[in-house]
Amino acid sequence: MYTQDSIYFFIYLAHINARIKYSKAV
């Protein structure tokens, strides 16, 4: 069972991970 906060937390982690991969690619 996921709360709304945990869903936002997973989205936040995915966003950070994407930014790290993008900055490394550039």
N, C-alpha and C positions, 0 to 999 in steps of 0.2 A: 504493500500500500504506500503510495507516494503522496506526500503533502505538496501543496502548491510551492512552498519554500524550497523543497528538495528538487522540484522540477526546474525552478529558476536557477538553483545551484548547479545542476547538471548542464544547463544551457550556458551558464557563466564559464564553467570549466571547458566546455567545447569551444567557446569563443576564444578563450585564452590560448588553448592548444592550437587553434587555427591561426591566431596571430603569430605565435612562435614559429610555426611551420612556414608562414608567409615571410617573416623577417629573415629566416634562415635561407629560404629560396632566393631572396633578393640579396 
